[in-house]
Amino acid sequence: MSTPLAPVARPSRISLAVRDSSTMLRRNLLHARRYPSMTLNLLLTPVMLLLLFVYVFGGAMSAGIGGGGADRSEYIAYLVPGLLLMTIGSTTIGTAVSVSMDMTEGIIARFRTMAIHRGSVLFGHVVGGVLQCVASVILVGAVGVAIGFRSTDATALEWLAAFGLLVLFATALTWIAVGMGLSSPNAEAASNNAMPLIFLPLISSAFVPIDAMPGWFQPIAEYQPFTPAIETLRGLLLGTEIGHNGWIAVAWCLGLAVLGYLWSRSLFDRDPK
């Protein structure tokens, strides 16, 4: 008499989601490594702006902001936190283009027919995009340190909080970029649709204080996600006053992340035409 076979334990839904998301993450990182031109082109924008504003306008800006000599040190300290957040906005454009290419080339349609966790495709893009943002921020930060940026007063806890803010901000913008990629008809449109992620830092407090802007322009610079995040990062790294900017920055990040997630899931789950 044969003995009954023991039931085979099936992996849980969570373990399947983690496994499939890890596979998609590896796929996206391999694509980024094989085609680095997009990331490098987007990374050059904040680096060139950093060098331009420091070495062309830095003397006059440092004298105006610091009220002292034109030695650029004051303006370097003021500029770098804003450029780090601008780097995140610039890098996420690559995520929007990558998602759009997957849509137009039919890869997403093929993934829909496979026995994989549906959300793993999106989570793979998001985690891969956030990792690219972190790597880009480290590179731009290294350039800032090389030209004179210093953060001597920040404690270990403040550095940890600054890193957490950068990751949270990158996560929020990456989800928005994924939605832009899913809603775009082609890669060129995705790149154009994501341009506000570079344009918004230009009209924030990244380059000049809001008080130095025309009165009619100040609300535009103040009531947007980049300005409170920049002021919070400055406060953590340079010891300046943060005030209510910290809570506003976190609220912007959480709101954009939820909005981007719901938008992306809605577009991804929509039946293809």
Secondary structure, DSSP 8 states (H G I E B T S, - for coil): ------------HHHHHHHHHHHHHHHHHHHHHH-THHHHHHHHHHHHHHHHHHHTSHHHHHHHHHSS-S-SHHHHHHHHHHHHHHHHHHHHHHHHHHHHHHHHTTHHHHHHHSSS-HHHHHHHHHHHHHHHHHHHHHHHHHHHHHTT----S--HHHHHHHHHHHHHHHHHHHHHHHHHHHH-SSHHHHHHHTTHHHHHHHTTTTSS-GGGS-TTTHHHHHSSSHHHHHHHHHHHHH----TTHHHHHHHHHHHHHHHHHHHHHHHHHS---
